[in-house]
Amino acid sequence: MTGGGGGKKRGLTGEDRALWDEIAKSIKPLSGRRTKIGREPEALSIEDQSSKGALKRNRPIAAQPIVKRREPKAPPLAPIDRRLKTKLSRGSTDIDAKLDLHGHTQAEAKSRLLRFLETAQAREHGLVLVITGKGKRSDDNWSNEGGVLKRQVPLWLALPEFRVLVIGFEQAGVRHGGAGALYIRVRRRR
């Protein structure tokens, strides 16, 4: 409570303290919050202040809320629209760049794909072709899924570091490699 004239802040009188305690009992905390209301520290008397030197009055410090930074969510991937696929199959739309990942290990292929897409974005390419290969087939039932890169590249494209570069992707048409290649739409820079 402050007196008139903007002087120093004084502590509560005994009567004010009793009134405040009664009111504080009826207060219900907001749901989801656990802040406890504590008593204001008692002010030191003039004798206490003079005997201990120039002590500053302890003031409670309000706890600052912890702000958690959220990583921006990667934009969702979208399939290539039908009209663009038709133009690609007819050969009336050009592919801006190509990357062939044949003969590379998974680690090499992943880093090359990331660099390729970053470069494509910097050069403002809209559509690129990535050739993964169909993989070797054998008579074993478990290996009829195709090559490792054919399976891995779509998984990589769903990762956050790729999704900021890619709008969407889809299996390429027969004239561009079919099941062993992907059309990738490159996201524009912001």
TIGUFI-216748 format. One record per atom (N, C-alpha, C): residue in three letters; x, y, z. Coordinates in steps of 0.001 Angstrom, whole numbers, padded with zeros to 6 digits, always signed. Last residue first. Layout:
residues N
ALAXYZ
...
This chain:
residues 190
ARG+012754-018596-049438
ARG+011935-017544-048822
ARG+012720-016278-048708
ARG+013045-020468-052456
ARG+013635-019846-051266
ARG+012714-018783-050730
ARG+010747-023049-053439
ARG+011410-021756-053649
ARG+011981-021246-052344
ARG+011313-026554-053597
ARG+010662-025417-052943
ARG+011451-024140-053231
VAL+011095-028729-056327
VAL+011966-027988-055413
VAL+011233-026753-054898
ARG+009849-031897-056863
ARG+009546-030464-056985
ARG+010339-029731-055911
ILE+011206-034634-058440
ILE+011171-033895-057178
ILE+010894-032429-057482
TYR+010677-037815-059678
TYR+010539-036394-059966
TYR+010463-035709-058607
LEU+012877-040586-059501
LEU+011860-039750-058859
LEU+011875-038348-059449
ALA+013480-043981-060635
ALA+013760-042541-060586
ALA+012595-041796-059940
GLY+012767-046578-061144
GLY+014124-046329-060661
GLY+014480-044857-060574
ALA+010293-046741-062293
ALA+010400-047092-060874
ALA+011788-046834-060294
GLY+011186-044481-064835
GLY+010125-045252-064186
GLY+010359-045471-062708
GLY+012888-043068-066460
GLY+013461-044071-065564
GLY+012443-044868-064785
HIS+011600-041368-068197
HIS+012645-040804-067340
HIS+013209-041803-066332
ARG+009631-042787-069473
ARG+010663-042167-070311
ARG+011807-041576-069496
VAL+007950-043508-067333
VAL+008778-044522-067985
VAL+009906-043883-068791
GLY+008086-040986-064714
GLY+007460-041687-065826
GLY+008454-042619-066497
ALA+009006-041366-061235
ALA+009141-040791-062573
ALA+008385-041624-063601
GLN+007163-041002-058251
GLN+007888-041878-059166
GLN+007876-041275-060566
GLU+007483-037805-056633
GLU+006695-038919-057136
GLU+007552-039753-058075
PHE+007331-035157-054203
PHE+008039-036043-055127
PHE+007119-037175-055529
GLY+007397-031704-053049
GLY+006839-033042-053164
GLY+007656-033871-054137
ILE+009027-029624-052234
ILE+007569-029475-052154
ILE+006924-030852-052158
VAL+012071-029366-050448
VAL+011233-030144-051363
VAL+009753-029854-051139
LEU+013486-028075-048503
LEU+013940-027917-049887
LEU+012948-028474-050899
VAL+012509-028784-046128
VAL+012578-027343-046373
VAL+013008-027047-047807
ARG+012876-031513-046244
ARG+011525-030971-046463
ARG+011507-029464-046638
PHE+015484-032074-045559
PHE+015097-032152-046968
PHE+013759-031456-047215
GLU+015536-031753-042834
GLU+016540-031033-043620
GLU+016239-031067-045116
PRO+013377-033487-041978
PRO+013271-032021-041918
PRO+014280-031272-042779
LEU+012620-036209-044276
LEU+013352-035656-043131
LEU+013309-034129-043154
ALA+011567-037123-046609
ALA+010604-036792-045554
ALA+011285-036211-044311
LEU+013722-037855-048109
LEU+012993-036655-048532
LEU+011945-036223-047502
TRP+014407-040271-046925
TRP+015243-039093-046695
TRP+014484-037815-047030
LEU+012406-041886-047997
LEU+012473-041691-046543
LEU+013313-040462-046203
PRO+013041-041845-050741
PRO+011769-041269-050275
PRO+011737-041034-048759
VAL+015672-043129-050519
VAL+015522-041733-050947
VAL+014164-041154-050544
GLN+015356-045890-049793
GLN+015818-044893-048829
GLN+015541-043449-049236
ARG+014534-047431-051983
ARG+013710-047412-050766
ARG+014076-046247-049851
LYS+016544-046912-053793
LYS+015151-046738-054231
LYS+014222-046650-053020
LEU+018750-047716-052372
LEU+018535-046285-052591
LEU+017110-046001-053034
VAL+018362-050528-052471
VAL+018410-049825-051191
VAL+018116-048344-051386
GLY+016138-051864-055028
GLY+017389-051400-054449
GLY+017243-050621-053156
GLY+013412-054234-054516
GLY+014261-053344-055299
GLY+015452-052872-054496
GLU+011857-056173-053399
GLU+011446-054787-053203
GLU+012274-053819-054030
ASN+012709-058739-053443
ASN+011987-058272-054624
ASN+011484-056835-054481
SER+014029-059972-051363
SER+014739-058909-052074
SER+013975-058368-053281
TRP+012551-062020-050281
TRP+012759-060822-049479
TRP+013381-059679-050261
ASN+012568-064159-052132
ASN+011346-063384-051914
ASN+011602-062060-051204
ASP+015178-064605-054479
ASP+014740-064593-053083
ASP+013509-063710-052932
ASP+016087-064228-057007
ASP+014975-065166-056848
ASP+014461-065215-055409
SER+016633-060693-057410
SER+017080-062081-057306
SER+015856-062959-057116
ARG+017564-057579-058820
ARG+016519-058537-058427
ARG+017150-059923-058327
LYS+019048-054572-057886
LYS+019207-055904-058467
LYS+018107-056801-057946
GLY+017531-051372-058589
GLY+018126-052373-057720
GLY+018210-053709-058416
LYS+016745-049245-060043
LYS+015693-050165-059589
LYS+016227-051201-058619
GLY+017930-045943-059398
GLY+018109-047298-059907
GLY+017039-048197-059327
THR+017644-043304-058869
THR+018104-044169-057779
THR+018492-045546-058292
ILE+017811-040153-060075
ILE+017818-041549-060510
ILE+018435-042384-059393
VAL+015838-037398-059921
VAL+016851-038135-059174
VAL+016718-039602-059551
LEU+015166-034384-061468
LEU+015026-035831-061579
LEU+016165-036469-060806
VAL+013332-031393-060589
VAL+014566-032143-060828
VAL+014245-033630-060880
LEU+011870-028273-060951
LEU+011666-029717-061065
LEU+012990-030388-061380
GLY+012739-025663-060548
GLY+011429-026059-060057
GLY+011238-027562-060011
HIS+015593-023863-059522
HIS+015023-024948-060322
HIS+013688-025344-059710
GLU+017090-021774-058376
GLU+015655-021603-058627
GLU+015089-022619-059618
ARG+019559-022187-057444
ARG+019458-021845-058872
ARG+018017-021675-059330
ALA+018953-022960-054865
ALA+019692-021713-055063
ALA+019597-021244-056517
GLN+017757-025432-055403
GLN+016958-024351-054819
GLN+017641-023003-055041
ALA+019955-026825-056374
ALA+018776-026646-057231
ALA+017902-025512-056704
THR+021566-026826-054093
THR+022011-026123-055299
THR+020835-025843-056223
GLU+019978-028434-052450
GLU+020317-027074-052020
GLU+020754-026225-053214
LEU+019976-030792-053976
LEU+018719-030065-053772
LEU+018961-028636-053282
PHE+022713-031473-053827
PHE+022063-031282-055124
PHE+020786-030455-054973
ARG+023083-031842-051075
ARG+023800-030765-051778
ARG+023148-030440-053112
LEU+021354-034089-050740
LEU+021122-032848-050000
LEU+021808-031668-050690
LEU+022586-035968-052424
LEU+021202-035556-052668
LEU+020907-034232-051966
ARG+025068-036267-051174
ARG+025002-035730-052546
ARG+023601-035227-052864
SER+024262-037394-048733
SER+024907-036075-048734
SER+024889-035456-050129
LYS+023118-039808-049705
LYS+022323-038867-048913
LYS+022947-037476-048933
ALA+025258-041046-051015
ALA+024049-040684-051762
ALA+023225-039647-051002
GLU+027041-041524-048926
GLU+027422-040644-050037
GLU+026189-040135-050765
ALA+025454-043296-047401
ALA+025943-042040-046814
ALA+026321-041046-047906
GLN+025027-045420-049221
GLN+023896-044661-048678
GLN+024351-043309-048132
THR+027369-045181-051984
THR+026893-045764-050734
THR+025728-044917-050233
HIS+026759-045253-055525
HIS+027129-044546-054297
HIS+026630-045309-053079
GLY+025826-046388-057888
GLY+027198-046650-057473
GLY+027643-045931-056213
HIS+023531-043855-058842
HIS+024076-045205-059047
HIS+025507-045289-058533
LEU+022360-041382-058730
LEU+022956-041887-057494
LEU+023504-043306-057628
ASP+022236-038651-060712
ASP+022271-040109-060779
ASP+023029-040618-059558
LEU+020200-035922-061218
LEU+021222-036486-060337
LEU+021110-037994-060418
LYS+019388-033097-063254
LYS+019329-034540-062980
LYS+020468-034925-062053
ALA+017225-030224-063744
ALA+018513-030840-063411
ALA+018297-032316-063105
ASP+014730-029508-064928
ASP+015784-028505-064751
ASP+017157-029105-064464
ILE+012938-030928-067508
ILE+013456-031157-066164
ILE+014670-030248-066021
ASP+010305-029425-069413
ASP+011697-029829-069215
ASP+012001-030047-067741
THR+007365-030537-070925
THR+007966-029810-069802
THR+009372-030345-069588
SER+006606-032226-072924
SER+006395-030795-073151
SER+006901-029928-071996
GLY+006607-034955-072728
GLY+007863-034300-073067
GLY+007722-032811-073310
ARG+004501-036364-071833
ARG+004480-035975-073249
ARG+005794-035343-073690
SER+005152-036579-069155
SER+005056-037807-069948
SER+005037-037515-071443
LEU+005028-033875-068383
LEU+006296-034601-068322
LEU+006259-035849-069195
LYS+002303-033346-068701
LYS+003275-032604-069506
LYS+004628-033311-069525
THR+001311-035081-066727
THR+000929-035267-068133
THR+001928-034567-069041
LYS+002392-033931-064424
LYS+002776-035295-064802
LYS+002450-035573-066263
LEU+001041-031478-064424
LEU+002489-031497-064606
LEU+002963-032885-065023
ARG-001564-032420-063963
ARG-001262-031665-065180
ARG+000239-031655-065466
ARG-001430-033616-061435
ARG-001691-034435-062618
ARG-001303-033711-063904
ASP+001216-032565-059195
ASP-000137-032490-059751
ASP-000231-033202-061103
ILE+002949-034524-056894
ILE+003038-033720-058114
ILE+001675-033747-058793
PRO+001932-034277-053430
PRO+002215-035019-054661
PRO+002291-034063-055851
ALA+003693-032588-050823
ALA+002509-032672-051680
ALA+002860-033476-052927
LEU+004621-032525-047425
LEU+004944-032877-048802
LEU+003652-033036-049591
PRO+004358-029713-045178
PRO+003977-031049-045631
PRO+004368-031274-047088
PRO+007214-028012-043771
PRO+005967-028006-044534
PRO+005620-029412-045021
ALA+008355-028657-040491
ALA+008604-028695-041925
ALA+007271-028709-042658
LYS+007996-026403-037831
LYS+007616-027657-038466
LYS+007882-027563-039956
PRO+010628-024951-036043
PRO+009557-024797-037025
PRO+009260-026129-037699
GLU+010935-025883-032695
GLU+011527-025924-034024
GLU+010396-025757-035022
ARG+010179-023732-030075
ARG+009760-024850-030913
ARG+010474-024749-032244
ARG+011473-022996-027001
ARG+011490-022689-028426
ARG+011095-023931-029192
LYS+009793-022258-024100
LYS+010404-023317-024895
LYS+010337-022922-026361
VAL+010312-020164-021516
VAL+009772-020188-022874
VAL+010522-021258-023648
ILE+009364-019981-018281
ILE+010308-020631-019182
ILE+009650-020745-020546
PRO+008702-016911-016651
PRO+008217-018130-017289
PRO+009262-018683-018252
GLN+010476-015932-013786
GLN+010234-015696-015208
GLN+009733-016996-015833
ALA+009269-015179-010607
ALA+009855-016188-011487
ALA+009489-015883-012935
ALA+010012-012175-008993
ALA+009009-012978-009693
ALA+009720-013951-010626
ILE+011601-011912-005983
ILE+011790-011821-007429
ILE+010776-012741-008085
PRO+010914-009973-003122
PRO+010781-011244-003841
PRO+010925-011011-005345
ARG+013429-008052-001658
ARG+012195-008055-002439
ARG+012091-009389-003159
ASN+014852-006862+001233
ASN+014720-008000+000325
ASN+013389-007930-000382
ARG+016242-003651+001446
ARG+015097-004502+001757
ARG+015031-005636+000739
LYS+019672-003289+002140
LYS+018546-003095+001222
LYS+017460-004083+001598
LEU+021355-001741+004789
LEU+020845-002960+004159
LEU+019704-002617+003220
ALA+023677-000059+005947
ALA+022710+000277+004886
ALA+022290-001006+004169
GLY+023829-001382+009251
GLY+024378-000633+008132
GLY+023290-000378+007112
LYS+022545-002455+011349
LYS+023188-003381+010414
LYS+023799-002652+009226
SER+021477-000297+012687
SER+022429-001142+013386
SER+023172-002080+012435
SER+019716+000826+010872
SER+020891+001604+011264
SER+021935+000726+011935
GLN+017824-001185+010623
GLN+018554-000733+009443
GLN+019826-000004+009847
ASP+016812-001415+013180
ASP+017472-002562+012574
ASP+018336-002124+011399
GLU+015690+001150+013510
GLU+016788+000744+014377
GLU+017560-000417+013766
ILE+013679+001093+011594
ILE+014763+002057+011423
ILE+015959+001666+012278
SER+012885-002338+010718
SER+012646-001074+011433
SER+013860-000171+011252
LEU+012337-003809+007570
LEU+013181-003654+008744
LEU+012858-002327+009416
ALA+009290-005310+006537
ALA+010260-004222+006413
ALA+011070-004136+007696
GLU+008762-008689+005688
GLU+008571-007593+006636
GLU+009668-006553+006432
PRO+007800-009731+002423
PRO+008763-009720+003520
PRO+008550-008493+004398
GLU+004506-010835+001860
GLU+005514-009829+001550
GLU+006506-009815+002697
ARG+003774-014291+001520
ARG+003675-013029+002251
ARG+004799-012116+001802
GLY+002951-015706-001682
GLY+003607-015679-000380
GLY+003405-014338+000288
ILE+001146-017711-003657
ILE+001227-016326-003221
ILE+001813-016339-001825
LYS+002437-019943-006003
LYS+001949-019724-004647
LYS+002142-018262-004297
THR+001521-021220-009095
THR+002222-020145-008409
THR+001603-019938-007034
ARG+000520-023091-010825
ARG+000877-023533-009486
ARG+001635-022462-008706
ARG-002071-023500-013187
ARG-000988-022685-012634
ARG-000727-023113-011201
GLY-004254-024955-013980
GLY-003025-025115-014735
GLY-001857-024299-014205
SER-006697-022571-013041
SER-006369-023951-013400
SER-005096-023970-014241
LEU-005868-020194-010547
LEU-006307-020494-011909
LEU-005887-021911-012253
PRO-006778-020683-007084
PRO-005787-020517-008157
PRO-006403-020841-009519
LYS-009034-018749-005241
LYS-008805-020049-005871
LYS-007810-019847-007012
ILE-009233-017074-002173
ILE-008754-017041-003561
ILE-008515-018458-004055
SER-009809-017045+000478
SER-010919-017305-000445
SER-010484-017334-001915
LYS-007463-016364+001746
LYS-008011-017707+001961
LYS-009086-018052+000941
ALA-007128-013678+001145
ALA-006264-014646+000473
ALA-006776-016073+000639
ILE-008884-012455+002949
ILE-009185-012428+001503
ILE-008386-013504+000772
GLU-007516-012930+005336
GLU-008889-013422+005152
GLU-009244-013488+003666
ASP-005094-011568+004848
ASP-005082-013009+005082
ASP-006465-013615+004885
TRP-006036-008903+004694
TRP-005452-009556+003508
TRP-005454-011075+003667
LEU-006824-008502+007343
LEU-007809-008410+006265
LEU-007298-009130+005016
ALA-004337-008738+008587
ALA-005415-009663+008947
ALA-006481-009686+007854
ARG-003017-006551+007410
ARG-002483-007897+007219
ARG-003572-008925+007510
ASP-004498-004390+008368
ASP-004468-004657+006921
ASP-004001-006088+006640
GLU-003871-004626+011098
GLU-005267-004731+010661
GLU-005336-005068+009167
GLY-001106-004196+011078
GLY-001643-005460+011575
GLY-003067-005695+011108
THR-000217-002682+007939
THR-000488-002618+009375
THR-001030-003970+009792
LEU+002338-003418+005562
LEU+000938-003476+005974
LEU+000841-003347+007491
GLY+005023-001035+004929
GLY+004459-002354+005127
GLY+003005-002279+005550
ARG+005335+001506+002421
ARG+005361+001068+003809
ARG+004720-000309+003896
LYS+007372+003093+000077
LYS+006386+002049+000293
LYS+006467+001619+001754
LYS+007827+006646+000186
LYS+008320+005277+000244
LYS+007182+004311+000512
GLY+005464+008709-001645
GLY+006600+008483-000775
GLY+007049+007037-000836
GLY+003330+009763-003154
GLY+004359+008964-003815
GLY+005596+008745-002975
GLY+001149+011097-002105
GLY+002346+011857-002384
GLY+003492+011049-002945
GLY-000277+008784+000256
GLY-000403+009856-000724
GLY+000935+010526-000950
GLY+001144+005462+000493
GLY+000481+006639+001036
GLY+000362+007696-000036
THR+000477+002209-000694
THR+001261+003435-000742
THR+000453+004559-000157
MET+000847-001172+000000
MET+000000+000000+000000
MET+000883+001222+000000
